[in-house]
Amino acid sequence: MTMANILVIKLSALGDIVQALGPMAAIRAHHKHDRIILLTTKPYADFLRQSPYADEVWVDERPRLKDPLGVLKLARRLRQGRFVRVYDLQTSRRSSRYFHLMRPFAPEWSGIALGCSHPHANPKRDEMHTIERQAEQLSMAGIAETPLPDLSWAKADTARFHLPERYGLLVPGGAPHRPAKRWPSARYGEMARRWIAQGITPVLLGTDQDKEALEIVRMICPQSVDLSGQTNFSDIAVLAQGAVMALGNDTGPMHLITAANAPSVVLFSGDSDPALCAPRGGNVTILRATDLKYMEISEVQRALQKVCSACFKQFKPV
């Protein structure tokens, strides 16, 4: 049996990368005797090299059109891959241009590039949830079954954090240019205090961009463990596998946490539509308010109790 070269394109961002893990698994199962190359960007390369979905991971430097030498180098690499089929899970203008870089001998192509062999021919594709949209795209390319994202393969040495047995994850930050997607930090601090009262250690996740939000939580609940800036994507996935629950805004790390099957509540504002991009799974509850400053802590508390009823006694004021 001849082994074919298959290319999968998924460049960014973190939440989208996680939601593409199911399609990647489906492609791997469909092409189990072929060699699969995954094209992504540098922030996600090491994480995806851990996955069982690709034999090799290439880093896309994303050359600009005004960098003709960079574009030529990318085109040469794509052509030299001698790919029989490409699954474009990014389906952006950039990734669609890669189809044209491979012409006149372009391979079979699943995506939205003009003239490709297996187009996702649904004019309402942009109105579909990401998971359903990609599943339909693969179905039109001959792959019938697409599972939900799974992170059981993620490995990391999280013992170095010396966490207690019962801990929960808090993700109070988010993209700095979209502040409306954040629940007020003081309410995360109050929730952290309530977790402490239940014998659950709050573990804070975030980056340097979340410094202000994290400081507010720590000020209200000094017993919180701050792991901001200390975790990579695999760390977060493994921490989620051991967490009794998780709470966070609509941001990339919460996609990792829910895909790792931690009982989770994810908060959405009017700035994003959960019907298009919310994490999916049996252990996740989505709460939405047009303006998150009006979402009461009691509502979030009830959702956490429902998703993880075994974790709580009756809350008492603290």
DAPEPE-V861502 format. One record per backbone hydrogen bond with DSSP energy under -0.5 kcal/mol. NH is the residue of the N-H (numbers start at 1). CO is the residue of the C=O. If there is no record, write none. Layout:
NH/CO
NH/CO
This chain:
5/82
6/4
6/35
7/85
8/37
9/87
10/8
10/39
17/13
18/14
19/15
20/16
20/17
21/18
24/20
25/21
26/22
27/23
28/24
29/25
30/26
31/27
32/29
34/31
35/4
36/34
37/6
37/35
38/56
39/8
39/37
40/38
40/58
41/11
44/41
45/41
45/42
46/42
48/44
49/45
50/46
50/47
51/48
54/51
55/36
56/36
58/38
60/40
60/58
61/59
67/64
71/67
72/68
73/69
74/70
75/71
76/72
77/73
78/74
79/75
80/76
81/77
82/79
84/5
85/5
86/108
87/7
88/86
88/110
89/9
89/87
90/9
96/92
97/93
98/94
98/95
99/95
99/96
100/96
101/97
102/98
102/99
103/100
105/102
108/84
110/86
111/109
111/118
116/113
118/109
120/111
121/119
122/120
125/122
127/124
128/125
130/276
133/129
134/130
135/131
136/132
137/133
138/134
139/135
140/136
141/137
141/138
142/139
143/138
144/142
147/22
151/259
154/151
158/156
160/157
161/158
162/159
167/165
168/201
169/245
170/203
171/247
178/175
181/178
182/179
187/184
188/184
189/185
190/186
191/187
192/188
193/189
194/190
195/191
196/192
197/193
198/194
198/195
199/196
200/195
201/166
201/199
202/200
203/168
204/202
204/225
205/170
210/207
211/208
214/210
215/211
216/212
217/213
218/214
219/215
220/216
221/217
224/221
225/202
226/224
227/204
227/225
229/206
230/227
236/232
237/233
238/234
239/235
240/236
241/237
242/238
242/239
243/239
243/240
244/167
245/167
246/263
247/169
248/265
249/171
250/181
250/267
251/249
254/251
255/251
255/252
256/252
257/253
258/254
259/255
260/256
261/258
262/257
264/283
265/246
266/285
267/248
268/287
270/290
272/269
274/272
276/273
277/273
278/274
284/281
285/264
287/266
289/268
292/180
294/291
295/292
296/294
299/296
300/296
301/297
302/298
303/299
304/300
305/301
306/302
307/303
308/304
309/306
311/308
312/309
